[in-house]
Amino acid sequence: MIRRRILLGALFAVLFTVGWWAGRGRAAGDRYANLDLYVEVLHAVQGNYVDAVEPKPLIEGSVRGLLRGLDPYSQYLDPREYQNLRTSLEGEFDGIGAYIDVRDGYPTVIAPVEGSPAWEAGLLPGDILYKIDGHNMFGTTVSEATAKLRGEAGTELVLSIAREGETEPREVTLKRGRIPNKAVPYAFIAAPRVGYVRLANFTAQAGAEVRAALDTLRAQGAKSVVLDLRGDPGGFVDQAVQVASQFLPKDALVVYVKGRATPIDQKHLAAAARPELLWPLVVLVDGGSASASEIVAGALQDQDRALVLGTESFGKGSVQNLYPLRGRAGALKLTTALYHTASGRTLHRHRTDHSAVADDEEEDTPEDSVDSAGSREAFKTSGGRTVYSGSGVTPDQVVQPDSLPLLTKTIEDRRVGLKFAKQWVGEHGSDGRVSPEAWTAFIAFVRAQGLSGSDDEFAAQRPRLTSVLEREFLRRSLGAPAAARVALATDPVFQQAVRYLSGAKRPDDLFAAARVKAPARVRAVVKAPR
């Protein structure tokens, strides 16, 4: 104990001396001006606080506070957090399967991973994780919340969830599972000659998975494609470049990086062109499309290569680099630059709320609280169309998702259809059709869940609810791709894309079909700035 105190005293004395010297040395300037203040406070806490305090949590806490004051994405990662970050996009992991950020001080769901425990339990984008296992989560970071959500598959945790429109938080018990981390969970021919590729996130294999999906679709007769980036929080930037490259001419500029300490020489160019270069292409985005998703959508829009449909994307265009810390298993994740698309615009939406951040990879996902002053600068695409910076990707044509009647929405929000399908298919099997017996049992099941609905409401909403049941029956019997086909049949954004693609023989035809100002015929792609 005495030896420990001597060592600690020597450590603080050295730090204090270094701080005094650095704060007063002319060469250091203002950079170290307050280092002596920090060391003095640290020394006072260590020596005089009412309870004994270990130096490690003090140092780590102060480092976290320092970085939290910079921006939502700069973080100190302890060894466990660093490992979680590395595995979240490089391989499968155990947890509940939900992308989260922090909004208004609480961990908030961005999107659940389809098929994960969070998804099956009915977690929705915007759900506030008020408590985890009884612990109030106000003021926690994404990394701290993620550490509580992760755990060995098969273990349980209890979430207290606050949802917009509900007066009281409700408790949900989840069992952690192994979360698959596939970039392309499914791809198929969705309409005559129209391929559909669902890109869920940009893992280390995203480019290869998209390439394989396109090869399969081409062999099956596809001549055009819908690339669905909705709810895709992003991931590895090199994979975004690989994905965009599959639709762009060789050496077309995909994205470049510009920062205070970064010259404009980090240019990412398209590799060798593929057969999909002449395919009409529609890209779907929404408020959950972030980071690498926005790089792809922005690149294809700037090069007038694709028609972008949906709603405005998230607006996360900053670069985070990882700096492993010498002698430690942790790392520093630091914002170092902004991405710029080929037109020169940045898609980053500057925010004033430093509490908002998401956990996925070096270059990723959401915040809130927008500071939009002076952010809508106009730029030109390769064909002369006007696009804007500072607010994510604005679609060429805004198409809102369908609004559901209250009963159907409640049933969907609570995943009642999925719960019923588990029970019904397990006992009776299913070919995907909803028999009269299944419909009657479903109504009874809904009411047993405590949800009210009159006979007239069930009758009026039967077509939509039948589609819900067909989707979930097929999910249980044939898997996620079959369920996705049913869901897309009533998806207005996707259906609009199919209408445009059905009459398009070349990329330019899409702009005319959508009555979007057509780009001038482009003879040369946009190249990187010099």
N, C-alpha and C positions, 0 to 999 in steps of 0.2 A: 504493500500500500504506500509506504514512504517512498519507495523507488518510483512508483507510478506518479506520485505527486511531483517528485523532482523532475521526471521526464516531461510531464505536462508543463511544469513551470518553465523549464528550459525552452520547450516548444513555443509557448506564448511569448517568452522574452525575445526569442529570435524573430517571431512574426511581428512583434511590436517594434523591434529595432528596424526591421526591413520596411515596415509601414512608415515609421518616422522618417527614414532616409528617403524612401520613394516619394513620400508626400512633399518633401522639401527640395528634392533634387531638381535642378533646372531641366535636365535631360528628359525626365519623366513627365514634366508638365502637369496638366490637370488630370491625366489618366490615373495617377496614383495619389492624387491630392487627399483623398479621404480614406486611404487604406489604413492609416494610423487610427482613425476614428473607429473603423470596423474592428480592428484588432483590440482596441481599448474596450469596446463594448463586449466583445467576445470574452475577454479576460475577466471583466467585471461579472458577467453572467456565470461563468465557470466557477468563479471564486466566491460569489455572494448570494446566488439565487437560493430560495428557500429549500429547494430539493436539489440533491446531487444530479448534475446533468452531464451525460456523456458527450464528449466533443464531436463525435461523428454525426449524430442527428442535428447538432447545432450548425455544423459546417454545411451539411447537405440542405438543411432548411433555408439557410441564408442564400445558398446558391440557387435554390428553386425560386426564392423571392426575387433575386436579381434578374433571372431570366423571365419570370412572369411579368415583370415591368417592361419588357421589350416589345413582345408581340405574342399572339396566341399560340405560335408554333415553336418558339424557342424553349427548350426544356432540358433539364438535367435528368438523365435516365439512370436509375440505380441498376445493379446487375439483373434483377428480375425484370424490370421494365424494359431494359435493353434486349433481353432475350425474348420477351413477349413481342416486341416490335419486329425483331428479326424473323420470328416464326409466323407472324400473322399473315405475311405475304409470301413466304418461301415454302410453306408446307402446312399440313393440317395441324390443328391445335385443339385443346380441350377448353370448353367454355360454354356460354349460352348462345353465341352467334349473333351479336348485335354490334353494329358500328355506332359509336357514341361520340358526342362532344359535350361541352359544358356551356349551358346557357342560363343566364340569370342565377348563376351560382350552383346549379344542380346538373348532374349528368343527365343528358337527354338523348333519346334514341334518334339516330339519323335514319337508319334502316336496319331491319333484321335480315339475316341471311336466310334465303328461302330454304325451307326444310329443317332449319335449326330449331333447338328448343325454344329460343325466343320467338321465332316465327310461329311455331305450333301453339305457343301459349297466347298468341294474339298481340304481342307487342307491336306498336305502330310508330311510324315516324312522328316525332314530337312528344312522345310519352316521357314524362319526367320521372327519373328514378329517385323518388323521394327518400326511400330507405333501402338499404341492402342488409339483410339479416338483422334488422332492427336498428342499424346504425344510421343516423341522419347523415345524408350525403352532402349537405350544403357546404360549399367552400372547398370540396375536394377537386383535385385535378383529374384529367382524363386517365393519366397513368395510374393514379391511386384507385379510381373507380374500376378500371380494367383489371387491376390486380385482385379486386374483390370478386369480380364476375368470373374470372378464370379459375380453373381448378380441375381436379381429376374428374374424368368422365364418370358419371354415375352418382356423384355427390349432389346434394340438394342445396338450394338457397332460396330465400324468400325475398321477393321484391315488393315494395310498396310503391305503387304507380299512381301518379297524378296525371289525368288526361283532360284536355280541353273539353268543356261541355259536361264534365262530371263534377259534382259538388264535393265529393270526398275521395281521398286516395283509396285504392283497393289493393289487397294483397294477392300476389300470384306466386305459387310455388313452382319452381323450375328444377329440372334435373339436368345438370351439365352433361354435355355429350362431346363426341369428336366432331369438330366442325370441318367439313370438306372445304377446300380452298381452290376450287376449279374456276379458272377465268371464264371459260365458255361452258356453262352448265348444259346448254343444248343449242342446237342449230338444225333447221329443217326447211323443206320447201313449204312455204306458208300459203302460197297462191300460185296459179299457173306461171311458171318461169320466174317466180319471185322467191329468193332465199331470205331467211331470217336468221340473224346471229345475235344471240343474247350474250353481251359482254358484261359480266357481273363485277369484275375488278381487274386491276392490272397487276397480276402476280408475275413472278419471274418467268413464267411460261406463257404469258398472254399472247405475245406475238406468234409463237408457234401454234398455239391452240386456235387462234383466228385463221392462220394460214391453213391448218388442217381442215377446219370447218368449211372454208371457201373451196378448197379442193374437192371436198365431198359434195358440196352443193353444185359445183360446176358439173361434176360427173352425173348428178341427178337431173341436170337440165336447166339449172338456174341461169338467167341472163341479166338479172338485176338483184339488188340486195337491200335489206333494211338492217342497219346496225343499231341495235338498241343499247344506249348508254344510260338509260334512266336509272336513277338510284345507284349508279356506279361511283363510289367515292374516290377512285383513283388508285395510285400505286406507283410502280416504277416508271420513271420517265423514259428510259431507254425502250421499254415495252410499248409506251405510247407512240414513240417514233417508229417502231417496227410495225405497229398496227396501221398507222397513217400511211406508211411507205407502201403498203399493199394496194393503195388506191391512187397513188401519185406518181408522176413521171420521175425518172431518175434525177437526182440532185435538186429536186424541188425542196425549198426550205420548209421544214415542219415547224421548228421553234428555235429561238435563240435566247440566251441567258445574258442579262445585263444587271450588274450590281456595282456597288461602290468600289469593291476591291476586285471586280471581275470585268475584264475588258470584253468588248463585243466580239469575242472570237470562239465562244462556245456555241457553235452552230450545229444543229442537228438536221441533216439532209436525208431525203428519201433515198433508199437503196435501189437496186435494180427493179424496174417496173415488172408487174405481174399481169396476167391476162385480165384481171379485174379492172384494169385501167379504163376500159371502155364501158364498163357496166354503169347504168344509171344507179345512183346510190342515194338513199335517204338515211339520215342520222337522227335518232330520237334522243332528246335530252329533257331534263326537268331540274327542279331545285336540288335534287340529290346528286346530280352529275357534277363532279368536282375534280380539280387537279388534272391528272393524266387524261381523264375523260374530256376535259375542256381543251386540252392540248390537241387531241384528235379532232374534236368537233370544230375547234377554231381553225386548225390547219386546213381541213377540208372545205370549210366555209371561205377562208381567205383565198384559197386557190380556185374558188368557184367549181369545186369538184363534186360537192354534194348539196342537196337541199336539206336544211336542218329544220325539223319540226318539233313541237312540244312547248315547253315553257322555259323561261330564263334559267340558265344553269347557276350553280352556286357562287362561283367567283373566287376560286382559290388558285392564285397564280404565282405564289411565292416559292422560292427554292430553299429547301432545308438540307444542309449537309450534316453528316454524322462525323463526330470527332471522338474516337475512342480515347479514353483518358489513360495516360501513362501510369502504370502500376496499379490500375483499378480495372474491375470488370464492367464498370458503367461507361456511359458516353454522354457527350454533349450534342444535342440536336439544335442547330443554330440557323436562323434565317439569314441567307447571304445574298440573295438576288431576287429578281422578278423574271418570269418568263415573258417573252414577247412572241406573238405569232408573226407570220410572214408579212403582214401588212404593217407591222410595227406597233400594234396595239398590245397593251397588257390586259389580261382578263381578270386581274386581281381587284377585288372589291375591298377597298380599305375600310377597316372597322375600328371603332374606338373602344369596343368591349374586349379587354384582354383576357377575359375568363373563358372565351369560347375557343375550343380547339377540338380536333378529332384525332383518333389514334389509329393509324394504319401503316404509314411508312414515311420515308424521308420527305416526300413531296405531297402531303395529302390533307384532306378534307376540312369540313365546315367550321364556321363561326356565325356571329349574328350582328346586331347593332352596327348599321352601315353608316359610314361617313362618306357621303357622295359628292361633297363639294368639289367642283372642277373635274369630275371624273369622266364626263361623257364627251371625250374628244373624238372627233370623227376621223376615220381612216378609210382607205380604198382597198378593195380586193383586187386580185390580178386582172379582173375584167371590168373594174371601175365601179363596182357597187359600193355603197357606203355601209361601213360597220363602225361600231363604237367600242371604246375601251372602258375599263374600270367597272364593269358590272357583269362579269361572266359572259357567256355566249347568249346573245339574243337570237332566238330562232328566226329563220327567214319567214316562217309563218307560225304564229302562235296557235296551238290547238290544245284546248283544255281537256283534262281527263273527265270522264263521265261523272255526274253527280248521282248518287243513289237515293232512292226513297228511304225514309227513316228506318223501317223495319229491316230492309235488306242491308243497309249500312251497319246497323247494330249487330246483325247476324255475322256480317263479314268482319267487323272490328273485333268481335269476341271469338272468331274462328269456330263458330258453332257448326258450320257446315263441315269443317274438317273433323271435328270431334264426332259428329254423327256418322260421317263416312267411315271413320275407324271402326266404330261399333257395327254398323250395318254391313260393310264389306267383310269384316271378320266373321260375321255370323251367316251371311247369305251369299257372299261373293257378289260380283258385279261385272256387267259388260259395258258399264258407263251410262246406261239408260236409267231413268227414274221411273219406276213402276208406280201405279196407284198405291200399292201397299207401302212402298218406300216413302211416298209423299205424305201419307197419313201418319206414318211413324215419325217422320221428320217434324211435322207440326207438333206432335206430342212431345218430342224431344226438346224443341225450342221452348215450349211452355214449361217443361220441367227444369230448364235452365234459369227460370225466373224472368224470362222476357215476355212481355205482353204483346199480343197481336190478335186482332179480331179476324173472324172468318173472312170478312170482306177484304181486309188488308192482305191476307195470305192469297186470296183469289186474284186480287189485282196485281200482286207482285210475283205471282207464280212463274211467269216466263223467266224473269231474272233469277229467282231463287232456284229454279230448275237448272239453269246454267251453272249456278254455284255448286249445286250437288253433283252435276255431271263432271265438273272439273275436279271435285274432290274424290269422287268415285274412281275416276281415271288415275288420279294421283296415287291412290292406294293400290290399284290393280296393275297399272302400266307404267307409272313413274311420272316425274316432273315434265318431260317433254310433251306427253299426252295432255297433261293438265294445262300446259302453256298454250297449246293449240286452242283449247276451249276458251281460255281467258282472252286470247287475241281476237276471237270472233266477236267480242263485245267491247273491244278496246278502240275508242274513237280515234286516238292518235295513230295507232297502227293501221286502222282501216283507211284513214286519210292517206297514209303513205302508200298503201296498196293501190288506191285509186289513181294516184299520180304515176306510179310505176307501171301500171297496166298498159298505159298508152305511150310509154317512153322507150325509144330505141337507143338513145344516146343521152349522156348526162345533161346536155343543154335543154333537152325536151322537158325536163322536170320543172325548170324555171317558168317556162311558158304555161305548163299545165297548172302550176300553182299561182299563176298570174303575179309572179314576183318579177321585179325588174331584171330582165335577162342580162347576164354579163356580156360585154363585148367579146367577140371571138379572140381568144388568147393564143398567141403564137409561141410565147415563151413563158415559162413558169416564173414565179417570184423567186429570186435568188437572195442569198444572205447579204446583209449590209456589209460594206467594207470599212 
